[in-house]
Amino acid sequence: MKQKAESRIYYSISEASALTKVKPHVLRYWETQFRMLRPRKNKAGNRMYKKKDLKLIMMIKELLYEKGFTIAGAKKKLTDEKDAIRDQLEFSFNDVDRAALLLEVRRELQLLLKDLHNGRDPAGGL
């Protein structure tokens, strides 16, 4: 199960929001303010966030909410420390990884519960 969560490449905006605890409208706004936060979009135009995007969101969140930076101040700090941030983004970010794993476990449990409610054997039998 852990392998599944780690093998995911992209997360939807709702998943990114749940993992980072930042509302979707705030994520969309931050995209307009922070050049380095540019998630890919699929053919339908839906945002698809990578783990590095989630890590960047957590850094922005920390600057704005915990350290009290203004958006302009956070932009300047991120720009000034661009190389250091790029190195940090390569390291494992345990909170995001843990939240992604928990989200995957929750999804699987919901599917099992749905099967049980429908009278199906989740192990594959009838």
N, C-alpha and C positions, 0 to 999 in steps of 0.2 A: 504494500500500500504506500509506503514512504517513497518508493521508487516512482510511482505514478505522479505524486505531487511535485517531486523534484524534476521530472521529465517534462513538465508543462513549460511551454515557451511563452505563451500569451495568456493574459488575464483580461476579462472584460472590465468596463468602467465600474460596474456594480461590485465585481470581485475585488478590484483595486481599492474601491471605497471601503469595503468590509475589512480588507487586510490592513489598510493604513489608518482606518477610522477617520477618514476625511470625506465629507459629503461629495457626491458626484458633481454638483454645480460648482463647488470650490475647486475641484480638480480641473474642470473645464476653464475656470477663470485663471487658475495658475498657469495653464498652458499659454494663455495670452500674455502673461507677465514674465514668465521664465523661458527664455529661448531654448535652453537645454532640455526642457520637458516637452517632448514632442512624440507621443505614442503613435505607432502606426495605425492606419485605419484599414479595415478590410473592404471588400467590394461593396458592402452595404453601407459603408461609411462609419461603422462602429469602431470605437477606439479599442486598440489591443495593446495592453501594457506588458512590457517585459519586466523581469525582476530588477534590472538596473533602473527602470523607471520608478518602480515601487520604492527602491532604496533612495532615489533622489527625492521623491515625495516625502519620505520620512525625514530627510535632511531639511527640506524646506519647512515642513511642519515644526521641526525642532527650532529652527531659527525664528519663525514667526510666533509660535505659540508658547514655547518654553523660554526662549532667550529674549523675547520682546522686540525683535527687529521689525522695522517697517518693511514693506515690500521693496522699496528702493534700496534700503540697507541690506536686505537679504540678497537682492540681485547683485549688489556690489561685492558683498562677501563671497558669493558663489563665483563671480567672475574673477575676483582676486585670487581665489584659491582653486581655480579650475584644475590645475595639475594634481594637487593634493586630493581633490574630490574624485578625480578619475581613478586614482589609486585606491581610494576608500571604496569606491563602487565595485571594485574587483573582489574585495573580501566578502566573506559570508556575513549576511545580516540576519542574525538568529531570530529576531522578532518577526520579520517578514516571512522567513522560511517556516517558522513554527505556525504562524497564522495560516499560511497556505496549506500546510499539512492538515491542520484542524478543519479548514474549510472542506478539504477533500474527504476527510473522515465523516464529516457531517453529511455531505452529499450521499455517500455510500450508505450511511445509516438511514437516511430518508428513503432511499430506494428499497432497502430491506424492509422497512416499516410499511411501505406502500405494497410490496409483494405480500407481506403477512396479512394486511387488511383485505387484499384481493383474494385471499385463500390460496395463494401460490406458495409452494415450498421454496424459500430463497436458495436452498442448496441445489435446486434443479429438478427435483422430483415433482410429482403431482399431488 
